[in-house]
Amino acid sequence: MLKIRLSRAGKKNMPFFRIVLTEHTRAAKHGYKEVLGFYNPFSKEFKVKNVEKIKEYISHGVQLSPRVSKLMAANNITL
């Protein structure tokens, strides 16, 4: 089953997260199929490259992780 979730990147004590499409059993850091956006927790910047593509994935059965769904709701991105 595919999931849309966060993958941590960045330096030590300076996290930066990518929103990635990955298989739920694989590590988000190394096995993702596509980068769909990013989230910077320090500046609270949340950006999705293509909302329509995410809607298409969800219509095909891809699930959002709880954190990604909360971030999308907080930034008024409806799916």
C-alpha positions as CSV (number, residue, x, y, z in Angstrom):
1,M,0.0,0.0,0.0
2,L,1.3,3.4,-0.9
3,K,1.4,6.3,1.6
4,I,2.1,10.0,1.5
5,R,4.2,10.9,4.4
6,L,7.1,13.0,5.7
7,S,10.8,12.2,5.1
8,R,13.3,14.0,7.3
9,A,16.2,15.8,5.7
10,G,18.5,18.7,6.7
11,K,21.3,19.1,9.2
12,K,21.6,18.1,12.8
13,N,19.2,20.3,14.9
14,M,17.8,21.9,11.7
15,P,15.2,19.5,10.4
16,F,13.5,19.9,7.0
17,F,10.9,17.5,5.8
18,R,9.9,16.4,2.3
19,I,6.4,15.1,1.6
20,V,7.0,11.9,-0.3
21,L,5.0,9.1,-1.9
22,T,6.4,5.7,-0.7
23,E,5.5,2.1,0.1
24,H,4.3,1.9,3.7
25,T,6.8,-0.9,4.5
26,R,9.9,0.9,3.2
27,A,11.9,3.6,4.9
28,A,10.7,7.1,3.9
29,K,14.2,8.3,3.6
30,H,15.4,5.9,1.0
31,G,12.5,4.3,-0.8
32,Y,10.3,7.1,-2.0
33,K,8.8,7.2,-5.5
34,E,8.1,10.9,-5.8
35,V,8.6,14.1,-3.8
36,L,5.3,16.0,-3.6
37,G,6.3,19.0,-1.5
38,F,8.1,20.1,1.6
39,Y,7.6,21.4,5.2
40,N,10.0,23.6,7.2
41,P,9.0,23.4,10.9
42,F,11.1,26.5,11.9
43,S,9.4,28.9,9.5
44,K,6.2,26.9,9.4
45,E,6.4,26.9,5.6
46,F,4.4,24.2,4.0
47,K,4.3,23.8,0.2
48,V,2.8,21.2,-2.0
49,K,4.0,21.1,-5.6
50,N,0.8,19.9,-7.2
51,V,-2.5,19.4,-5.2
52,E,-4.2,17.8,-8.2
53,K,-1.6,15.1,-8.3
54,I,-2.2,14.3,-4.6
55,K,-6.0,14.2,-5.2
56,E,-5.4,11.8,-8.1
57,Y,-3.2,9.5,-5.9
58,I,-5.9,9.6,-3.1
59,S,-8.6,8.6,-5.6
60,H,-6.4,5.5,-6.5
61,G,-6.3,4.4,-2.8
62,V,-3.1,6.1,-1.5
63,Q,-3.4,7.1,2.2
64,L,-2.1,10.2,3.9
65,S,-0.1,9.8,7.1
66,P,-1.8,11.5,10.2
67,R,0.8,14.3,10.3
68,V,0.5,15.1,6.6
69,S,-3.3,15.3,6.8
70,K,-3.0,17.6,9.8
71,L,-0.6,19.9,8.0
72,M,-2.9,20.0,4.9
73,A,-5.9,20.9,7.1
74,A,-3.9,23.5,8.9
75,N,-2.9,25.1,5.6
76,N,-6.5,25.0,4.2
77,I,-5.7,22.4,1.5
78,T,-8.8,20.4,0.9
79,L,-8.7,17.0,-0.7
